[in-house]
């Protein structure tokens, strides 16, 4: 290929198409149907039914359960996604969903301090939370991207903007949202999340997840001192 | 692309209409293969990932509330499936083309350099480049898949291509050949 300056952009386009371009991938739905009868059966079994109001477990669950990501990481993904999904519906601040999404696209790593608390109603002190403090570090980009996936995947129409709050000297916007927390067994619990987002940078600074499990044990998980490392942007 | 018709297709598929799901499959199959390919650098594995992503989407379609975001939702599934494949196979994100032995002509060198340049990009940029050039997907479809505006697609493509051009220049391919404005 001969390349001359006046058509540089076009030449690069051609070079990229030539190098990356497919020979045309097979798009054969009939073949796909034959290979995935179970999925087809699940879809077609709904034919003729009215859509129900039943809430199904979040689709991410299967994927999360197969992955080595911990219960907490799963919960965080959901929390972050649901909480910040609310930005779509509450634009009272200067932050828009696009701002948050833009920030999250550049996430490389994230670290945070996790505080896990639980209270057993059958114990002597039913309202007393037992605390387990430890830090969690999600090191690699693939794991960090789970958080980002949360932003992409979840939107919530019940999120409320609670208001602005000072958090360690930073002005934040506090959001509250109902959530589904998926635990290791695959069981899903509903609860509530509060998300503090930096009002200037649109970056989440703190998350608190609260839910009650099947045994009536109340759980509270606090993610604080969250530090997002971003990749270099031109 | 008519967003209303896509929303209707999703709605119909959610109600069990297989042909509607088939139409969505036809529409986004190549994009999903491209998305997976951007992470796997292997066309056959990327095909497998896309197939599995559609299987999961088919099973879980009812959980999708924002019908207008079907493509982005599907893309999220596809990324997860691909990561699963990477983990299970112990593969790195990309296959290096460094160290190619033997006689290679200038054209092969150039392709290797372009692949390397693409691999140097951030994952989001790599997705964008591969989505665009794998199958010449229109900006509007890429925008749907990445859940950003067509304008953002354009801006990011320009930036990513600039990085590629710089990389090529640093590696002996003259700026006259590739430099973008």
Interface residues (C-beta under 8 A of the other chain):
Chain A: X1 X3 X4 X5 X8 X9 X11 X12 X13 X15 X16 X17 X18 X19 X20 X21 X22 X24 X25 X26 X27 X29 X32 X33 X35 X36 X38 X39 X40 X42 X43 X44 X45 X46 X47 X48 X49 X51 X56 X57 X58 X59 X60 X62 X63 X66 X67 X68 X98 X101 X105 X106 X141 X142 X145 X149 X152 X153 X155 X157 X231 X234
Chain B: X13 X14 X15 X16 X17 X18 X21 X22 X25 X26 X29 X30 X33 X34 X43 X47 X50 X51 X54 X55 X56 X58 X59 X60 X61 X62 X63 X64 X65 X66 X69 X72 X73 X75 X76 X77 X79 X80 X81 X83 X84 X86 X87 X93 X107 X110 X111 X114 X115 X118 X122 X123 X124 X129 X130 X132 X133 X134 X135 X136 X147 X148 X159 X161 X162 X163 X164 X165 X176 X177 X178 X179 X180 X181
